[in-house]
């Protein structure tokens, strides 16, 4: 199959590279000349484990290429995937669809022969209808179908998620489009990946419902963690106790400083706005959004209390800045609120992250960046684990104790146990234990 991927950001680049690895002929298009130049030179603009090798292999095999011109890529394509950004719109929090609609208009002028236009971007219910209207208005004689095919990729594990998906959702009422999409995903036949064919609006809503549900699980266990701290229970054991129930499941029950990233914050907010606009408000999701926002700032207060109620003039070392490990993504990362809260309270902040410091620098002011975890801890009055990178899972506590000014550790990811911290002479604070 010949595939044009419009947008070479996270979703577009991962999807394009994986489709090429399936054996399809893929052209990734982006309007940013610098990004395309970097990709053509083998420089990957995002950090995702294994992506650089996957892109390089498929470029060498001639199945994957990059371009700034959309029209030639679309004209030769069986399927055109729209994978542009849909950030939260300033003012009302609704998804900004301007990039999607601009892509649709440009695609309309380049369609040649029957073409399936696929919205891979996360878009609110009804967006596919508008994309179809735009293309039809711009090219009345075009032979095409618009399909919703939402992505379900986890940053840090995106390649495996794409190649071994829990499910593939295809939203369309067009039989020819179903046939094309089945051919696009035919290489996954041996993996027995379930393909769910639905109406287009159903597919669009499925993506938002999935992310909102997972965000709700995270927020639920975070509130249970707060209760555990007050009543003398252990949230990790509670999570295991409920997660062994197959109706609940163990995933997304890890208490921490709140969710962040490119998906959950904007998708929950977009779902709330969509529901309000249609007179069906989602009170649970509204509360999830509010509680998560408050929690991030509350983590700074937790650090302050661990330091005796004041951090003025103290040096606080943060290990991890990205919203999760194995990514350089700083979007809505809890660290942003934590740093702001600590600085507002008069603290000096040092930080180290294996991959995220370049992305963090434009977002954080007056932060000193370290070379490694021990350099970060040098002279610190408290050490805070914010992101559970593997590099932080086997720290040398004796070495930390030697270089720090005060033996205070705040573990916001429950990487260690209280007994480990206290055995090495640390005043240890975690999430969800008394």
Secondary structure, DSSP 8 states (H G I E B T S, - for coil): -EEEEE--SHHHHHHHHHHHHHT-EEEEE-S-HHHHHHHHTT--SS--TTHHHHHHHHHHTTSEEEES-HHHHHHT-SEEEE-----B-TTT--B--HHHHHHHHHHHTT--SSEEEEE-S---TTHHHHHHHHHHHH-TT--EEEEE------TTSHHHHHHT-SEEEEE-S-HHHHHHHHHHTGGGGGGT-EEEEE-HHHHHHHHHHHHHHHHHHHHHHHHHHHHHHHHT--HHHHHHHHHTSTTT-STT----S---SSSHHHHHHHHHHHHHHTT---HHHHHHHHHHHHHHHHHHHHHHHHTTS--TT-EEEEE--SSSSS----TT-HHHHHHHHHHHTT-EEEEE-TTTHHHHHTT-SSEEE-SSHHHHHTT-SEEEE-S--GGGTT--HHHHHHH-SS-EEEETT--S-HHHHHHTT-EEEESS--
